Amino acid sequence: MNKPYSFNQEQMNGIVEEIYANIINECEKLKIETNCPNEQVVALLSVIASNFAPIMGNKNI
C-alpha cells in the first residue's frame, strides 16, 4: 500500500499555491473565451484528474 503524501508548508505556500492560482485563472479564461458553463469546466477538470488517478484494473494492487 502507498504511504500517504502531504505537501510541506513551504510547498503549500509556494508551488502548490502558484499552481492552484494558475488553474483557477485558466479555467476563468476558458469560461470567458468560450462562454461555457461551470459544468463544462468541471467535466474538463475531471478528465484531467483521471490522467493522474491510479489504474484500478488489477484488484491485486
Buried (B, 14 or more C-beta within 10 A) or exposed (E): EEEEEEEEEEEEEEEEEEEEEEEEEEBEEBBEEEEBEEEEBEEEEEEEEEEEEEEEEEEEE
